């Protein structure tokens, strides 16, 4: 094990949508055979070059949910395999939304191919639900979780709206029908929000508008062989540790309509003794959020050759 991490309790964290970028995974695959193998296996399983889309774009295609979710999953899996090959082990893991699938892969829930099949199906189902029940999302900056719950309650007369992602103590994403999100955004500003940022997304993810996707995904999960976990994973839906296959299936289906309880998830790992968080995959969004949740926490983001070598 790398000396800097010897004896430390490490939390592995895996990013979600918004962290993707053209070039993701290219350096990992170019420098580490274990990463190249992950991308090659993914290309074979999918029947098209996901690696080409990750490495070279185009950006417009990579940003489509149907492509983004598999791209993030595979890039995170590749980064995990590289770090694992360096002898760095984790005590627990968590992922943000689609990142939870990479956390479960790392914990031994399913093979790369089985996970990729679930991820691709999830992306298709969420896109279909978004087309059937259109909606949007917005990030509220500067209000507490309690205040955002008040905002959502106050806007509910305008339609379906929910608190979708509790990203940091003062960055919370809302999701729902367009009019209801607009009403909630106006209320948030009235209540003193520093900013309200409409998100460029194709649907109202992590809201009740995704119920059809959740139901269909559960059928897919029932047919998938999922193993009990080798290491605990903090589920987005419960913000608690899960280890059994039954819990995993239940939480993954509920995750699509439920909130991503990221603040509580990070605190859960800290309370369990996490001394360092390693973000595996594209970008450094989660490291930034963790610093806002726990400024004293040690964070490292690993997505290219330089960051891997920096672990030594």
N, C-alpha and C positions, 0 to 999 in steps of 0.2 A: 504494500500500500504506500502511496505517496506520503512522505513524512509529515507534510503539513496537515494531513487529515487523519493520521494514525490515532486511534483511540477516541476520536470525536464521534458524537451522534450526528449523522448527516441526514437531512431531508432532501430528497430529489424532487424537483418540481418541473412541471411540463406545461409549456405555453398553449394558449388557445387562439382563436381567430383574431386577426389584427396584428399578429406577430409575423405573419408570412412575408417574405420578400424574395424577389428574383435573385438567385444565387444561393439560396438556402441549401445547406448540405453539400455544396459542390466541393469545398475544401476538405470536408471530412471524408468524402468518398475518394477524393484524389490522393489523400495522404494515408488513409487507414483502410486496409483490406476488409476489416470487419464491417465498416460503414458501407464500402462499395458493395459488399455482399447483400446487405439489407436492401439497398436501392435496387439491385439486380433481382432479388426475390420479389420485391414489390412490383417491378415492371412485368415480371412473368405472371404473377398472380392477377394483375389488372388487365393484362393484354395490351397495354400501351405504355409509352415512356413517361411515367410520372417523374423519373429522374430528370429527363430533359426539360420538363415543365418547371421543376424546382430550380434547376441549374441555370436555365436560359430563358425562361418565360415562354410566351409573353405575359406581362403583368395582368392584363385584362382577363386572361384565362385562369391564371393562378388565383385571382381574387374571387372567382366563382365558387360558391360554397361546395359544390360537387367535387371540385378539385382541391380547394383549400384544406378541407378536413383530412383527406388522405395524405396530402403533402406535409402537413404539420405532424401527423402521427408517425409517418415514416422517417422524417428528419429527426424527430425526437428519439425514435427507436434506434436510429443510427448513432446519435450522440451518446445514448445510454450504453450501447455496446462498446463504443470506444472507451468511455470512462471506466466501464466494467473491466475491460482488458488491461487497464492501468492499475487494477487492484483496488480501486476505490469502491467501497460498499456503502449502502444506505441503510438506515434504521427504519425509515418510513418514507412514504411518497404521497404526492398529491398532484393533480393536474387541473388547469383552469378550463372547464367545459370540455371541449374535445380533447384537451390535454389529459383528462382523467383516463382515457383509453391507453395512452402511452404509459401512465403510471401503473395501470393494471398489467400491461405487457411486461414492464420491468419487474413487477411482483409475481410474475408467473401465471397469471390468470388464463392466458391463451397464447397461441403461437402468433408470429407476425402475420401469417396469412389469415388466420381466424379473426384476429383483431382488425385487419385491413378490410375484410368482408363486412364486419359490423360497422366500421367507420364509414365505408362507402354507402352502405344501406342507410345509415343514420343521416348522412348528408342528403341523399335522395329524398328521404321521408320528410326532412325538415324543409327542403325546397318545395316539395309538393304541398305541404301544409301552409307554407307561406303564400303560395299561389292561390290556394283555396280560401285562406283567411288572411288577407293582406294586413300588414302592420309595420311598425317601425320601432326604433330604439333611440334613447338619448341619454347622455351622461350628465349627471348633476354633480357639480363641484362646489364644495363649501358648506353642505348641509350634512347633519348627522344621520345615522340610520333611522333614528326615531323620527326625525323631521321628514325624511323621505317617505316613511310609512304614512305620515299625516298627509303629505302631498298626494300620494297614491289614493288614499281614502277620499280626499277632497275632490279628486278628478274622476272618481268611479262613475259618477252620474253621466259623464260624457262617453262612457264605453269601457271596454276591458283595458286595464293598465295594471302592471305589477312591477315590484322591485325585482330586477332580474339578476344583477351582479353586485354584490357588496365587495368592491375591489380594494378599497382602503377606507379608513375611518371617515374620510370626506370625499370619496369618489364612488358614487353609486349609480348604476345604470338602470333606467326604467324601460319597460317594453310593453307594447300593446297596440291597440287600434290607433290609427293616425290621429283622429280627433282627440282621443283620450290622452295620448302622449303630449299633444300640443297644449291641452288644458293643464296637464300636470306640469309641463315646462313653465307655463305662465304662473302657476301657483308657486312653483319653486323660486322663481325670480322675485315674486312678491314677498316670499319668506326670507329673502336675503341670500339666495344662492350666488356664489361668486361668478359662476358661468353655467350655462346649459348648452351642451354641444350635441346637436343632432348627429346620429351615427349613420354612416353610409353602409347600411345593411339591407339584405333582401327580404327580411321578415322579422316578426316579433318573437325572437328566440327567447327561451326561458320564460315564457308566459303561457297562460291557459290556451292561447290561440294555437299552440303546438300539440294539443291533446291527441289529434289523429296520428301524429308522428309517434308520440309516446306509446299509444296502443299498438301500432304496427311494429314498432321496435321491440316491444315485449314479446310478440310472437316470434320474431327473429332471434331474440335472446334465448327463448325457451328451446329453440332448435340448435343452439350453439353449445359446444362443450366448453364449459368454463370450470377451471380448477380452483380449489381453495388457495388463498394467497400465501406465498412464502414469506412475505413481509406485509405489515399493515399499510393500507392506503386510506387516506382521509377522503371520504366521499363528499362531493359538492353538495348533495341534497341534504345530508345530515350533519355535515361538519364534524363527523365522528369517525373513528377508525373502523374499517371493515376488514374481515379476513375470510369470510365464507362466500362460496359461489352463489348461494341463495341471496345473500345481502347484495352482492355485486349486481346481479340481474335486476333486482328490485330497484336499487338506487340508480342504475343507468337508465331505466325506463322513466323514472320520476324526474331525473335530472333535466330532461328536455323541457318540461313545463315548470320546474322548480327553480329556485334561486341558486346562483353560484355563491356560496357562503365563504368567500375567499379569506376575509379577515378572520373569521372564526377558525377556518381550517389551518391557517398559519399559526394562530395562537394555540391551537390544539397540539401542533408539533412542538412548539416552544415549551408548552407545559409538560410535554413528554420528554423534554431534555434536549431538543435540537440545538446544536451549537453552530451549525453552518447549513446554508441552503445552496444547492447547486442546481441552477436552471439549465435544462438540457433541451437543445433544439434551436429554433430560430428566434433571434432577438434577445432583448433583456428586459422586457416589460414586467415580468414577474419579480425580478430582482428589485426593480424600482418600487413596485407595490409593497414588497416585503419591508423595504427600508422605511416606507411611510407607516407601516403597521408596527414595526419594531426597529427603530433607528440603530439599536445596538447589535442587531443581527448581522452575522457575516454572510455575504452573498457572493456567488460567482456565477457568471453565465458562460456556458460552453456551447459554441456553435461553429467554431472554426479551428484551424490547426493551432493558431497562436494561443487561443484560450485553453486548448487541451494541454499544450506544452507548459502553460502557466500553472497547471495543477501539480507539476512535478516538484 
